Amino acid sequence: MIKNLSVLLILLSFGIACTCQDLQPEEGFVNVQGGRIWYKVLGDGNGLPLMVVHGGPGSRSCVSITAFSLLSGERPVIVFDQLESGFSDRPGDTSLWKLPFFIKQVEAIKNALQLKKFHLLGSSWGAAVVIEYMLTYNPEEVVSVIFSGPYLSTKKWMEDAKILLAGLPPEVQDTIAKYEALEQYDAPAYLAATDSFYVRYLSRTNWPPKKSPDCEGAKPFNSAIYNFMWGPTEFTAIGTLKDFDHTHRLHELKLPVLFVAGEYDEVRIETLLGYQKMVQGSQSIIIPGSGHSKTTDRPEEYIKALSNFLKGIDRTL
């Protein structure tokens, strides 16, 4: 009797510790309204899976695969391209270019892979998708949330951008102001000036972006959806997201939350710490030397920070 009970306890303990989802490295497509979204599972470690929601709108997950592969021996990492992005279909239907449509894609991936428990990370614009998903579905399967360089408020993003722009050389500021007043966002002088911003705050080691072998065959950044929903540049919000703000609802999150920013992120450190204060019991970490694109600027440091947080959560489950 005691022997059988011991075996049962061991089995139960194993069931709690393992993911019990048998995720294996694979890639494929999931059907959603408007077309197919591409996903890829990296690794098959014993830790609970991590699902990553990329930035944009219109960006691609392939640019971060090399970095997130550093976690693959520890746990499965699920990356996917939102509709209109990367390897996913591009129907070009602007009626779908609304936030509720993107959270349905997170739910679709979760259901397709039959995820019972998983961590959820939203990077940049992906943070807006994640918080909307959490507030809409309140999913029991999500055990923790990571907001990485989070876009949670257009107003706050623009306030940060204004401060960062003020740190650029006066002639660069003047050029940006001149062409924005003229609404000539494709002027060569304007594009050159915006590069001065991006190389300081977007990616300090990879601007202009270098080609990644993981992106072979993927469509490029989708500027059409980016311009429609956001605007012509990171610091000019004139699209459909211009009034987005969920900071007043951050306190509704009742699970472990980690906020991450680079030392030179577009999301200023003061802003990130302000977000952390809004979520009881949440944590924050700053990645030294990194801009907004932590997976390319400081991948090892970034992944180590994520790993420490995720392992800590796994141990409590």
Number of C-alpha atoms within 10 A of each C-alpha: 6 7 8 9 10 11 12 12 12 12 12 11 11 12 11 13 16 14 22 14 14 13 22 13 13 12 13 13 18 17 15 14 12 14 14 21 25 21 20 20 22 26 22 21 19 18 22 28 28 27 23 24 29 27 24 21 25 22 22 27 25 22 21 20 20 16 18 25 17 18 22 21 14 18 23 28 29 29 25 28 27 30 27 26 26 25 25 22 19 17 13 13 10 11 7 14 18 12 16 13 16 22 22 16 24 19 14 16 22 18 12 11 14 12 20 16 19 23 21 24 25 23 25 24 23 26 25 24 26 25 24 19 20 17 14 11 12 13 12 10 13 20 20 21 25 26 28 29 28 27 25 26 19 20 14 17 21 18 16 19 20 13 12 19 19 11 12 15 11 11 10 21 18 14 17 20 13 14 17 15 10 8 11 15 18 11 12 11 15 20 16 15 19 20 15 17 22 20 15 19 23 24 25 22 18 14 14 11 10 9 10 12 11 13 17 10 9 15 16 13 16 17 18 16 21 20 18 17 22 23 20 20 15 17 20 18 20 16 15 16 16 16 12 15 16 16 16 11 13 17 14 13 18 13 14 19 23 22 21 28 30 27 19 22 27 30 29 23 20 10 16 21 17 12 20 21 14 16 21 15 12 18 16 19 18 20 20 15 15 26 27 28 27 30 20 21 21 20 19 16 17 24 18 13 17 20 17 10 17 24 14 11 16 18 10 7 9
